[in-house]
């Protein structure tokens, strides 16, 4: 998504926009580099739920502060999530799965792409809302976790809707619920959590930030350019593959989103004593 956005911003702004990957430490390495960049509008951060909601609660010595060290530019989209189960589970719907989990607390297993991942914490939020407990089985990435789910080695997993839809095509896994507030155009037959009696919606946001003290006129220009980019076909195709829709915001709207998500994810992280070191 970042590359597709960069391509459109290059055309709109008339300057080359390049993607520089700085992975590691759940996104905190690249985020820290962006926080220390000159506040002149030439360095931006594609921040996500992990960098701005999970890390502040899960990392004791986080080298940046999401609200102090960045100014909000615009949200891009909220990537919807789905609950998937493997071939060993025979429950017909979400309530059946919840009943099975409640009958055997801590026995049914839940795969994720790592301790402190949005996949793990999203399932913890669902378990908290519905009153059940699973055994967490972390993997070293989304692909091996999904493979274990399809092979029946684990019972369940929360994953992005686009990946869930692709993995469910051959019947290896089944989707029980969309964690979105409304049904997804990619999966119109999949009911939401709320339709099945669980009052909750969880997604992963992707948004653009700039280093703090970036001048307001630059932020506003970038906000307008992002809104224009989100009307372009190539970028819309990338979002569509994720079952996501463009959701640009004002800078203030993004700041409010960051605060809400920090509260929602942070509460579960602290209650579960999840630490990323």
Residue, then its C-alpha position, 0 to 999 in steps of 0.5 A: x500500500x505504501x508503494x502505491x501511495x508513493x507512486x500517486x504522491x509523486x505525480x500529484x506533488x511533482x517530486x519523487x516519493x520513495x519508500x524506505x523500508x526500515x523494519x524491526x522491533x515491531x516497527x519502532x526502528x523505522x518510526x524512530x528514524x522518522x521521528x528524528x527527521x527534519x520537520x520540512x515535509x520531505x520525510x513522512x511515516x506510514x504508521x499503523x496500529x502497531x507503531x502508534x497503539x500497540x508499541x506505546x503500551x507493550x514497550x517499556x523503553x519506546x524511543x518515540x512518543x506517537x503524539x509528542x513526536x509526530x503530527x497527524x497528516x491523514x488516515x489512509x484506511x482501516x484494514x478489516x480483520x476476520x476470525x478464521x478457524x481450521x478444519x478441526x473445528x466443526x462449529x457452524x458459527x461464531x456462537x458455536x465457537x464461543x461456546x466451545x471455547x467457554x467449555x474448555x477454557x485455555x484449551x482451544x488454540x489461537x495462532x498469531x504472527x507473534x507475541x504482541x502482534x495485532x493478530x494476538x491482541x485483536x483475538x484477546x479483545x474478542x475473547x474479552x468482549x465475549x468472555x472466553x479464553x484461548x491458548x496463544x500459539x505465536x509464530x514467526x510470521x503471518x504465513x506460517x501461522x496461516x499454514x498451521x491453521x489450514x493444516x489443522x495444527x491450531x484452531x483459530x486465528x484473526x487475520x486481515x480480511x483480504x488474506x482470510x478471503x484468499x485462504x478460505x477459497x479452497x475450504x482449508x479454513x472457514x471464516x466465522x465473523x468479520x471484525x468490522x462494523x459492517x459487512x465487507x464488500x469482499x465477503x458480503x456473506x460473512x456476518x459481523x461480530x455485532x450481527x452475532x451478538x458480540x458488540x465489538x469492531x477491530x481493525x488495523x489503521x494505516x495512516x500518514x504522519x510527519x515529524x513534529x513541528x512540521x509547518x501547518x501549511x505543509x501538513x495541509x498540502x500533504x493532506x490534500x494530496x493524500x485525499x487526491x491519491x485516494x481517488x486514483x485507480x491503482x491505489x484503490x485496487x490495492x485497498x480493494x485487495x485488502x477488503x478496505x476502503x479509503x478513509x481519509x481524515x483531517x489531521x485532527x481526525x487522525x489524532x483523535x483516532x490515534x487516541x481512541x486506538x491507544x486506549x482500546x488496544x492499550x487496555x487489553x495489552x496492559x491487562x494481559x501483561x504483554x511485553x515487547x522488549 
